[in-house]
């Protein structure tokens, strides 16, 4: 099973070979050439039910949900004012969390299947009863001419005689994403497949792989929160060639490997897709982190400690990645007597490579006006829109594809990968057997990271090479670091291959360079947000999976774009970067071995 992830050149697949830009919320990016559209996501500070385990009347539940829908209405209007064509709202954004099966009852609405029924809740209000929330969302989409994605609670009747998995109370309760077209009609319904300690909801009796079509960007796939870590439905969407995803989430951040924006960015790069990710803002639960990510450009927001707890709207013009739709558009333009202009081109002219150009010249995020379409608007308490002035810790993050300086003792390209202008590979840089250690070598140690027992080696000195293994799975690092001032920050290279079993069960292979929290080796793998040391590095591993998600996280939750990510047919993946703008917190190759789950 092959993903359309990387471009193959002389047996080497390469990501990020073109100029790219990452920006923090509050900065602008250059416009995108070719066919593009304006996307919006809203990180919502949900108005909560203070007693979620106590059942409410329908009237009380509606009053609660309408208070959150009032905020949605404001943000949809702001997105539309900025040219938005699609907006994504987060998971659990209408009712909140921690309900029981009984206590969520008044929040449920029965959502018809749009595959079997055409329905516009805004204009056909009498067709279905008790659908006030669906009607409000539908009219919102219609009023602002937006494709609108929201998450809500769905009730579907069932009979145990015909459905063995039907619950004893005679109905299913689903965590559900709904998609409305810009005329208000219901376009898609998706029931979340991979639940995360959600007592109020049932897993659907069968897998749903849901897509919807738009007139401005072609086809999108739909999945929710925890789904992103699993094969179904996420990889099935990718196998169908879907390269644009909407992603409502209520994600609790967990450093050093799985903070929200960190893994959202990693997924976009590793799967070569657009990801429109809307998260909840709830400081007490560690929830924040939303963004609009393509393989070549992104805007994102991660709230820092001490910042006001409020919502955040992100808006960005991004390239269309649906190549089938682009081809149809090009043919249509050609038949109309035109030359097709830019409308029929894949992003940046390189569709399959995942390397579309942000602004064509890779200019610094924060400089481009791009017709004023990105990250702007007026903020107000609790409903702030991303603006051009930036925010504390919100400076532009600029990243270019460039030829990094060779690390000490390294010939250009000597990483075990084929060079583009040669017919043969360098000698394999990764042994399948664990390395031997001399008395002067740093000794490996085990420390817990993300509740998994990682094998670590400490970095020593300002530059060097390390290999660390967890059984036959090995990770290799070449590095040169530049400590700032007299800091004594401790860094370690970690490897883990096995089944993660805490708060979910799934198989991973991970190579990670991390800053340790303190001066003791036992602190390696603990949560860290700040770092001062800049590190140039080449990180590589030989993976037993094609699905490897690269991430590069800097101090203050700043995302950086790797200079290069390469892979070979035998499973070797390498990430290379130099010239960090801030200190390094984590550099990670996160492999998911789905067939071992």
N, C-alpha and C positions, 0 to 999 in steps of 0.2 A: 504494500500500500504506500503510494508515493504522494507527498504533499507538493503543491505548487508553491514551494517556499523559496528556493534559491536558484540563481542562474548558474548553469554549469559552463565553465570555461576551461578547456584542457584538463578535465577531470577534477576541477576545483569549482565549487559553488561559492559565490561571494555575495554577501549582503552589503548594502551601504556603500556602493561605489560612486555615489553621486552626492553633490552638496545637499546637506540636510540642515534643518533648523529645529531646535527644541526651544520652546518658550515656557516660562512660568506664567500662571494666570496674572494678568495685569500688563502683559507685553503684547506687541503686535508682531505679526510675521509678514513677509512678503506674500504677494498673491501667487496663485498656482497657475501655470500655463496649461493650455489644453482644456479639455472638458472638466468642469469642476462644479461644486455645489457648496452651499453654506450649511454647516451642521451646528447644532447646539446641544449641550448637555447641562443639566442643572443639578448641582449638589445641594440637597434639600435638608434643612434643619427641621425635621419632622415635628409637628405638634403632637405630643404623645397623650395617650390615655393614661392617667396616673395609676389606674387600677386595672390593668389588662386582664387579670384573672376573674374579674367580676362581670357577669353577663349584663349587657345593656339592652334597652329597647331599641327598635329599629330607628325611631326618631332621634334618640341620643347618639347612636352610631353615625347616622347621616350628618347630624350637626358637627360631630367631630371630623368626619371626612371632608365636609364642605369647608372647614377652616383650612385644611391643607390644600384643597382644590382652589381656594381663593389665591393662595401663594402661587400655585401652578399657573393660574390665569394671568397673574402679573408677569411671570417669567416667560410665558408663551408670547405675550404681547411684546415684551422687550426683545425676545429673539426675532420675532417677525419684523420689528422696526429695523433690525440690523441685517435684514435680508435672509434670515433663517428659513430653510426649507424643510428641515426635520429637527425635532427636539426629542431628547430622551430624558425621562424622569427616573428616579431610583426605585429599587426594590423596597417594599414596605413603606413607601412614602406617604400613603394615604391613611394608614392605621397605626403603624409602628410595630412593636415586637412583643414577645413574651405572652401571647395569648394561649389559652387552652383550646381544645377542640370545641368545647361548649361556649366559651366566652367570646369567640370570634364570630359566632353565628349571626349576629345582627349586622355584621359588616359584609356578609356574603351576598353576591348577586350571581344569577345564572347567566353565563356568557354564551351566546349561541356560537356554533362553529361556523366561521365565515366560509369554510370550504363547502358547506352544504346550504348556506343561506346568505343572500345578499341583504344587508340591513344597515340602515343609517339611523342610529338612535336619536339623532338630533331632529330629523325630519319625520321619522316614523315612530313617534313616542308611544303610540297605543299598541304596538305589535307585541311587546313583552312588558310584563308588570315587574315592579320592584327593581328597576334598572336606572335609578336616579344618577348613580355615579357614571355609568356608561353614557348616559345622555349628556352629562356635564362635560365629560372628556370629549365626546363627539362634537358637541357644539363649540368647544374650545378649539379643536382642530379646524373646524369649518370657519369659525370667526376669524382666525388668524392665518388661514390658508397654509397650514403646516401639516406635514406628516407627524404624528404624535405617538410616542411610545410611553406607556405607563404600566405600573404593576398594581394588581389588586387581588382580592380574594374571590375565588370562583366556587360555586356550588353546582355539582352535576348529579342528578338523581341516578340511581342504579338499583339493580335487583340481584340479590345473591344467587338466585336460581340461574341467571344468565351470566353473571360476573362473579366468579368465586372470590375475587379480591374485594368485592363490595363491602364496605364497613357495615357493622351491625345496625347503624342508624339509617341505612338505606340511601346514603349519598356520599359522594366524594367531595373533599374540600381541597382545592388546589391553589398553590402559589402561582399566579398567572400574570403573564405579560400580554397586554393588548396593544394593537397597532391600529391607528385610525388614519385614513387618507385625508388629504387636505379638504375634501368635500364633506368630511364627517363620517363617511361609511367605514364600517369595521373591516379591516384588511387582513388581520392575523390574530391568532390566539395561541399562546404557548404555555403549557403547564410545566413548571420547573421539574427537572428529572432528578437532580441530585440535591436532596434536602440537607440542611445543616441544622440539626437539633430543632426542628420546627414541629412542635407537638400539635399545632393547630391544623397541619396540612397532611395530605396523603401524597405519596409518590404516584404518578400516573400509571395505570395498568399496562400501558405500552409506551414505547419510546416515541416521542414526537420530534420530527426534524422539520422545523417551520421556517419558511422564507416568505418574503413579500416583495412586490415589485413597485418601483417608483418611476415617474416619468422623467426625473432629473438625474438619476444615478444608477438606474437598473435595479438589481436584486440585492437584498439584504437578508442575512440570517439573524435568528433570535436565540439567545440563551441568557441564563440568569446566574449571577453570583458564583456559587460553588461549582456550577457546571464547567467553568473555565479550566478546572484542573482535571477533567475527565474526558474519556474518549467520546462518550455519548452525552449530548448530541453534537458537541463542539467539533470533533474531528470528522464526524459524518458530514457536517456542513462543509468543511474544507474539502473533503473528498468529492463533493458535488461541484466544486469550483467556486464556492461562495467566498468572496474576498472582502465583503463589507458586513460588519456585525454591529447590531445594537445590543447593549449590555447593561440592563438595570442591575444594580448590586447594592448590598448592605454589608460591606466588607470591613471586618475588624483587622486593623493593621497588625502585622507581626514581622518585625525586623529580626534578623538581618536579611531574610530572603523573600518574604512575602508581604511587603507593604503594598498597598493598593496600586498606586501609580507605578511602582517598580515592576509589578508583575503584569499590569496592563500594557506597559511599554514593551516588556519582554515578549508577551504573547503577540503583539502586533508585529514585532521584528521577526520572531521565530516562525510565525505562521504566515508572514507576508500579507497581512490584512489590515484593513481599517477597523478600528474598534472605537465605538462611541460609548463611553463608560460613564455612567451617572451613579454616584455613591451617596449615601446618607452622611450628614454631618451630625455626629453625636459623640461629644468628647468623653462622656462617661463610659462609652463602649469602645473607644478607640477607633471610631469610624470617621474617616475623611479620605479623600483622594479620588478625584475624577479627572477625566481628560478626553480629548479627541486625538486619536493616535492613528497615523498612517506609517508605513515603513520609512517614509522620508521626512515627515514633519509632524509636529504635535504641539498641542497646548494642554496644560494640566494645572491642577491645583491640589496642594496638600496643605491643610491648615496646620500651623505650628502652635505649640503651647503658648498660651498667653494672648493669642489673637481672639478677637470677638467670635463667639459661636454663632455663626450666621450662614445663610445660604450663599451659593456662588454660581453664577451663570457664565459659561464658557461658549464662545462662538468663534468659528474658524471656517474659512474657505479651504476646501481640500479637494484633491483630484478624485475623479471617478476611477474605480479599480475593476468594475465589471467589464471585462474585455468583450464578452458577447454583446452586451448593450452598446458599447462603444463602436463595435463593428457594424451593428445595425444602424446606429446614428450616422456613421460615415457613409454607408451605402445610401441612406435616405438623402443625405446632403448631396451626394454625387448624382443621384437620380433627379434631384431638383435643379441640376445644372451648375452647381457650385463645385468648388475644389475640395469640399470637406472641411476646409479650414483646420482648426485644431480639434474640432469636436470628435473626430474619429480616432484620435491618438490615445494610446494608453498613457498613463501618468508619466510625464517626463520622457515619453517615447520609448520606455523600456519596460512596459507592463509586467512581464514575468519576473524581472529581476528584483522587484520590490524596492526599486531605487528611484522612485519618482522625485523630481526636483522641486524643492520648496522655493518658489520665486525664481527659479531658473538659474540664479547666480549664487545661491547659498548665502545670501547676505544675513547679517546678524538679526536675529529675532529682536523686535523692538524698534527697528528702523523703518520697516516698510509700511506704507499707508494701505496698499492693496485695495484701493477704493474705499477704505474705511470699513471693510467687512469683518475685520477680526477684533475680538476681545475689546469691546468698548461698551459704553453706556454709563448710566449714572448709578452710583451705589447708594443704598440706604440701609440702615440697620436691619440685619436679618435677611436682606434680599439683594446683596451686593452683586453687581455685574463686573466681570473682569475689565479692567481699565488700562489705559496706556501708561499711567504713571508708575505702575508696579506696586509692590508692597514690601513689607519687611521680609527680607530673605527671598524676594521675588524677582531678582534681576534676571535678565535674559540669559538663557543657556545656549551657547552657540556651539555647533558641532559641524565639522567638515570631514568629508572623506579625503584623506591625504596620505602621503607616503611617510609613515612614522620613521623616526631615526632608529637604526638598528641598535638593539641593546648590546651592552659590552660583551665581546666575545661571540657575537652572533653575526653571521653573514646574512646579507639581505635575503629574506625568503627562507632561511634555514629553520623551518618549523615543522618539517616532516610533510609538507604539502607540495604539490606540483607547482612550479612557477608557470605563469601563463605563456612565456615565450620559450619553454623547454618541453621536450618530449618525455623526460624521465623525472621521477620524484627524488627528493633528497632521502637519505636513509631515515627510516622510521624513528621518530623522536620519542615514541612512547613504547616502553617494553610492556609485555603482558605479564611479567613477573615482578613482584615487589623489589624495590631497590635494596642494595646492601648499604650499610652505614659504617663509616670509619669512626674511630674514637673521637675525631674532631668534628664529625658531622652533627647537626642538630638531630635530636632523637624525636621520633613521632610520639604523639600522645593522643589520648581520646578525651573529647569534651563534648558536652551536649549542645547541639544547635538545632533549633526548631523541634526539640524533643527527640532528635535522632543522634546516635553516637557517631560523630564524625571523627575520622583520623586526621590529625593536624600536624603540620610542621611550622615552626616559627621562622619568619624572615629574619635574616641576620645581616647587618651592614647595609650600606647604601645601594648595593646591587648584587645580583646573584641568580642562581638557578636552583629550583627545588622540584622534587617529584615526591608525591605522597600517594599512597594506595590504600584502598579499603578492599581487601581481598584482591581479586584480579583487576578491579577497576582502578585506574591510575589517573592522576591529574598532574600536569606539569606547568611550572611557572618560570618565566624569565622576567626579571624586574629591575627597575632603577627607581629609587624613591628620593624625594627631595623634602626632608623635614623642614618645617617652617619654625624658625627660632630655635629654642633649645628643647622642643618637645621630645618626649621619649615614648611615643605611641608604639604599641605592640601590634604587629600584624601577623596573621597566620594563613597558610594555605590549607584548606580542608577538602576531604573527599568522603563521600558516602554513597553506598549502593545498597539498596534494600527497600523494605516495605515500611513506609511511614504509617504509624498506627494510632496516633493521638489526634483526636478531633477529625477523624476521617482516616480511611485506609486506602493507600495508593502507593505504587512502586516508583521510586525515583533513583536517578543517578545524578549526583551534583558535584561539580567542581566550584569552589568558592574561595576567593581571597577576601578576607574580612579584617577590619580593625577590631581588636579586642577591647573590651570595656575598660579593663584596668591593666595592671602590671603583672598579674598572675595568669598562668596558662589556663587556669580554670575559668577565666573570664572570656576566653575566646569562644565565640558563638553566641554571646549574650547580645541584647538589643543595644544598638549604638546609633545615634543620629548625627553626631558631630565628629569631624576629623580635620586635622591640619595638614597631614602629609600628602603631597602630590606623588602619585606613583605611575610611572610608565610601565606597561606590562604586556606580556603575551601569555595568555592563559589557554591551556588546551587539555582536552581529554579524549579518550576513545570510548564512545558510547555504544550501548546496545540498543539504541533507538534512533529513529530519524527526527524525533520530536524534541528538540533542544531549544530552550528559550533563554536568550542572552540578556543580561541586565547589568547596568553600570550606574551605581548610586553614589552620589557625592554628598558632602556635608550639607546639612540643612535641608535634606530631602530634595536635592537637585539631581535631576536625571541628566546624564550625558550620553551622547550617541557614540558607540564604539567606532573607531577608525575603520576596522574591518572585522567581519565575521566570516569564517570560511568553514566549509565542510567537505569531506571526501566520501566516496562511495563506501568505504570500509568503516564508517562511523566516527572518524576523527573530526572534532570541531575545535576551532581556535578563535579566540577573540583577542584583538590587539588594540591598544589605545595608548596615546601619549598626549602630553600637554593639557592635563586636567585643569579646569577653571577653579576647582575647589578641592579640598581634601577628599581622599577616597574612603568611603564607608564600606562598600561591597562591590566586588566584581564577580558575577556568577554565571555559570552555564548550568541551567536547570533542566535536566533531562527527565521526561516522563515516559516510563516503560509501561505503556497501557496494557500490553498483553500479559503482564505479570501481576496485574491487580487482583 
